[in-house]
Amino acid sequence: MSYNFHTKTIDALRGIAAAAVFFAHSDTSGLATNAWLSAHKGLLGEFGVYVFFCLSGYLIWQSGTRIIGTPGGIKLYAIHRFTRLVPLYLINLLVVTVAISYIGSRWTPTYDAWSLFRHLTFSQDLYPSVARDINPILWTLTHEAMFYLLVPIILMAGIRNKYIILISSFALFGAFWACGWLGYFKFAQIFYAFALGIFIAEASNRARLVICLLVTALAVYACLGDMLHAQAGRIIAIAFALSCISLTKDKECNQIFAWLISPFAFLGTISYSIYIWHYQIINVVEYHYSFFNRHIPGWSQYGLVSGIILCSICIIFSYISYRLIEKPSMKELRIAMEKMIGGRTALA
């Protein structure tokens, strides 16, 4: 039962993160926002993104430690990461570059062959960044892909000590900050979020409690003081994600807490599709504003009406994307690739 509650908590965290990013971007259209959301859109965006980064650190590290080191483990790890990330990503690139101009969107991509190559190699947010050329939210996937590559390197090097990984992540940040190079290698200012996820995956109950209390205190300080206020969104995100994971990680999990956030679990299931598509959906609906205004009573008069409809379109489209693209990629495609690799290994 604790496993089910913990899994629901992870899905709920994904759903909360996806919703935060969605509402951060919906401010551009004004169709699903209010005064508070509009005033805090920057905080919401950072909150959602850094929750995803922490979750990736926690989940990918567990996947890597379970698979890497077993016969064919590296190949299996690569297949799992490929089938999770790449098929939907490529379809999004295809739709935005080929079809979006025919559909009509307030966002017009501007790209060339070099920019497309950078996106196909997941290097769009490396310096110089071209991440806004096709789909502005895809910048995060450069860093997800880098972390995917880094995990097997760390594990094959025999580095499994959570303290070494965590301290190294902050040392990397400090070194690049001191040299003024953070703008040239953004991963240096993101890696610590992944590393904190790794720490929570490996830490004892006492160590998790200590790190959660420290980060929570830092989040409170960031909200109340000026020194870290600009970083408040990401610090709050990290404190929230680490605390939620820790509260439900063990058999003695806090079932009440897991139950409270469980309504977001469905959004978590389709969170990758929401994340990939929401920017296009918002801008397509905005482009066709007059159509909705003519056919939907109260569209322009009541923000609640346009907000509910925009959210519903995004959820329905993302669910269809999950059923037709994500789920088959993680099941049928993954099984087919595993069989192909397994067959070749056997022949060798």
N, C-alpha and C positions, 0 to 999 in steps of 0.2 A: 504493500500500500504506500510506503514511504517513497518508493521509486516513482509511483504514479503521481504523487503530489509534487515531487521534485521535477518531474518531466513537465507537469502542467505549469509549474513556476517558471521554468525556462521558456516555455512557449508564451506564457503571459508577458515575460520580460521582452521577448521579441515583439509581441503585439504592441506593448506600450511604447517601445522605441520606434516602431513603424508609424504609430499614430502621432508621436511627437514630431517626427520629420515631416509627415504629411501636413500637419497644421502649421508648421514653420513655413512651408512653401505655399500653403493656401492663402497666406496673407497677400501674395502678389496679385491674386484675383479678387480678393475680398468676398469670395463666395462662401467660404467656410471658416469664418474667423469672427472675433469680437475685439473689443478694445484691449483686453488683457493679453489675448493671444498675439495680437499685432505688436503690442509693446514688448513682448518677450519672445519674439520669433527667433532671435539669435540664440537665446538660452535654450529654447526648445530644440532647435536644430542640433546644437552641440550635445545636448542631453541624449537625444535619440541615437546619434552616431556613436557616442562613446559607450553607451549601453551595448550596442552591437559589438564594438571592439572588445569590451570585457568578456562578453559571452563567447566570442570567437576564441579568445585566449583560453578560456575555461574548457570549452568543448573540443577544440581542435587539439589541444594538448592531450586531453584524455584519449581522443581517437588515435593520436600519434603513438602514445605510450602503449596502447593496446595492440596496435598493428605492427609498428616498426620494430624490427628485431626478430619477427617471425619469418618463416620461409615465404618469399614473395611479398613481404610486407610493404616494401617501398612501392611496388607496382600497385598493390591494393590500395594503399593510401592515395596514390596519384589518381587512381580511377575514382575513388570516392570524392575527392576534392574537385576533379574535373566535372563529374556528373552533377555535382551540387551547384557549381558556380557557372559553368561555361555555356550550356545550351540556351538557357533563358537570356543570358547576357548577349549572346550572338544574335538571337532573334530580336531583342530590343534594338541592337545596333542596326539590323536590317530594316526594321520598321521605321526607325527615326530617319535613316539616311535615304530610304527609297519611298516610303508611303506617306510620311507625315505631311509633306507638301500637298498631297492630293486630299488628305483628310481635312487639313486646315488646322493650324495651331498658332497661338500667339507667340510661341517659341519657335524661332527659325534656326535650325542648325547651320553652322558655317564651318566647313571642313575641306581638307584636301587629302591627297593620297598619303602624305606623311602623318597627318592627324589620324586617319583611319588605321594606318599601320600601328601607330602608338596605342590605339584602343585595342586592336587585335592582339597586341602583346602585353596588355595590361600595364603599360608604362605611361598612361596618359597623365598621371599626376607627378611623374618624375620631372626634374627640372630640364628644360622649361616646360611648364605644364600646358597641356592642350585639353584639359579635362572639361572645359566648358564648351568645346566645339560641337559636340554631338548631344550629350545628355549630361547636364551639369552635376547630377548626383553620382555619376560613375567614378568620381575621384576616389571615393573610399575603397573601391574594389582594387585599385593599385596596391593599397596597403594590406588589404585582405590577402591578395595573391602573394605579396612579399612575405607575409607571416606564414602562409601555407608552405612556402619554400624554406623558410627559416626553421620551422619545427623539426623536420627530418634531419637537417644539418646539426642542430643542437643535440638531438637524440643520438645520432650516429657518432658524434664527438664524445658521447658519454657524459654530457652535462645534464644532470637531472636535479641538481640542488636548486630548490626554489629561491633561496636567498641569493645565490650567485646570479641567477637569471634576473631577479628583480633589481638588485643593485647594479647590474650591468646595464639595464634599461635606463635607469636614472643617470648613470655615468655617461652613457651615450648622449642623452639629452643635454646634460651639463656641458660636455665637451663641445658639442655643436653650437650650443647657446653662447658659450664663452668665445668661440671663434667667429660668431656671427654667420654660421652656415646653415641655420635651421631652415631658412627659406630655400636652400638648395637641396635639402634632403628632408622632406617633411616627415618621413617615417621615423626619424629620430625623436620627434615630438609626439609620436603616437604609440611607439612600441611599449612604453610603460603601462598603457592601458591593457594591452595584451598580456604583459608580464604579470600584472595584478590578477588577471583571470587565471593564469598558470599558478600563481601563488595560492589562490583559494582552492584550486583543484588538488593541490598537494599538501596543504597545511593541516595541522591538527585543529581541534575545536578551539583550543586556547589561542593559537596563533591567528586563526580566522577572526576570533572575537577582538583581539588586539588590533589587527589591521583595519577591521571595519570601524571600530571606535575612533581610531586615528583619522581615517579618511572622512568619517562623518563630522568629527570636530573641525577638520580642515574645510569641509563644505560649509559649515555654519560660519566659520571665520570669513570665507570667501563671500558669503551673502551679506555679512554685516560690515566688513571692512572694505577698504579701497584697494589694498595691495593686490589681492587675488580676485577682485570682483569680475574682471574681464574673463577669468577662467572658471567662473562659478558653474556654468552649464555642464562642463565636462567633469568637474569635481563632484558635483551633485550626482551626475550619472554614474560615476564609478562607485560612490558610496552606496547608492541605491542598488545597483546591480550586485555588488559584492555582498551586501547585507541580505538581499533576497535569496541569493544562492546559498549563503551560509545558514540562513534560518531553516531551509528545507533540504539540506544536503544529506543529513544522516537519518537513521531510523527514528530517532526522537524528533522528527521534523515538526515544525509548527504548522499543523494542518489548518488551523484557523486562518493564518496569514495566507497560506497557499489558496485557500478557498476564496478569500477576499479578492485576490487578483486574478482568479481563474477565468472570469468573464473575458479577459483579454487573450485567453489561450487560442481561441479560433483565429484571431488576427495574427497570432504568432505563427500558426501553421502556414498562413499565406503571406507572411511578412516579407519574404524575399520578392515575391511578385508585387506586393504593394510598393516596396522600396524602388524596384526597377521601373514600374509603370506610372507611379503617381504624378510625377512632374509632367509627363505628356498628357495625362488625363486632365489635370487641372488646366493646362493651357489649351487643350482642344475644347473643353467646355467653355472656357472664357472666350475663345474665338467664335464659338457658335452661341454667344450670349443671346442675341436677338431671337434665335430659334426657340430657345428655352423660354424666353420672356413671352413669346407669342403663344406658346402651347401649354405653359404651366402656370396656373393661377397663383399669384403671390410671389412669383420668382424674384421680381425686382423690389417688391414692397417689404418682404419679410426675409431677413437673413437666415432664419431657422429653416425656411423652405429650401432655399438654394443650398444651404449647408448640408441638410439631410440628403438631398438628391445627389450632390456632388460626392459625399461620403459613400452613398449607396452604389453609385456608378463605379467608384474606385474599388470597393469591396467585391462587387459582383464580377467586374472584369478581372480582378486579381485572383478570385476563386477559379474562374474559368482558366486563367493562365496556369494556375497551380495544377488543376486537373489534367489539362492537355499538354503541358510542357514540363513543369517541375516534377510532378509525381512519376510520369513515365521515364524521365531522365534518371531519377534516383532509384528506379526499380528495373524496368525492362532494359534500358540502355546500360545500366550498371551491371546487371547480370550478364548481358551479352558481352560486354567488355571483359568481365572477369573470366568468362568461359574462353574467350579468345586468347587472353594472356595465359590462362591455365593450360590451354591446349598447346600453345607454342612452348611453354616451359616444359611440358611433358615430352614433346618431340625433341627438344634440345637435350 
